[in-house]
């Protein structure tokens, strides 16, 4: 978990390799329309708790 504002969250999303790969091929996953939708959903400049649970299956076969 981490406390983030919208700008920090958008920076986090843009750091993902999937975003970088798409951008390198000319696809903007976070275009102006998508960023506007995030802003509407976020609800202003407030800081929110962001979490990203990770589930792993680890073992030998």
BELRARA-V451646 format. One record per residue. N is the residue number from 1. RES is the residue in three letters. NEAR is the number of other C-alpha atoms within 8 Angstrom. Layout:
# BELRARA-V451646
n: {N | N}
res: {RES | RES}
near: {NEAR | NEAR}
This chain:
# BELRARA-V451646
n: {1 | 2 | 3 | 4 | 5 | 6 | 7 | 8 | 9 | 10 | 11 | 12 | 13 | 14 | 15 | 16 | 17 | 18 | 19 | 20 | 21 | 22 | 23 | 24 | 25 | 26 | 27 | 28 | 29 | 30 | 31 | 32 | 33 | 34 | 35 | 36 | 37 | 38 | 39 | 40 | 41 | 42 | 43 | 44 | 45 | 46 | 47 | 48 | 49 | 50 | 51 | 52 | 53 | 54 | 55 | 56 | 57 | 58 | 59 | 60 | 61}
res: {UNK | UNK | UNK | UNK | UNK | UNK | UNK | UNK | UNK | UNK | UNK | UNK | UNK | UNK | UNK | UNK | UNK | UNK | UNK | UNK | UNK | UNK | UNK | UNK | UNK | UNK | UNK | UNK | UNK | UNK | UNK | UNK | UNK | UNK | UNK | UNK | UNK | UNK | UNK | UNK | UNK | UNK | UNK | UNK | UNK | UNK | UNK | UNK | UNK | UNK | UNK | UNK | UNK | UNK | UNK | UNK | UNK | UNK | UNK | UNK | UNK}
near: {6 | 6 | 8 | 11 | 10 | 11 | 7 | 8 | 9 | 8 | 8 | 8 | 8 | 8 | 8 | 8 | 6 | 6 | 12 | 10 | 8 | 11 | 10 | 7 | 6 | 6 | 7 | 8 | 8 | 7 | 7 | 6 | 7 | 9 | 9 | 8 | 8 | 8 | 10 | 8 | 6 | 8 | 7 | 6 | 7 | 7 | 8 | 7 | 8 | 8 | 6 | 5 | 4 | 4 | 4 | 4 | 4 | 4 | 4 | 3 | 2}
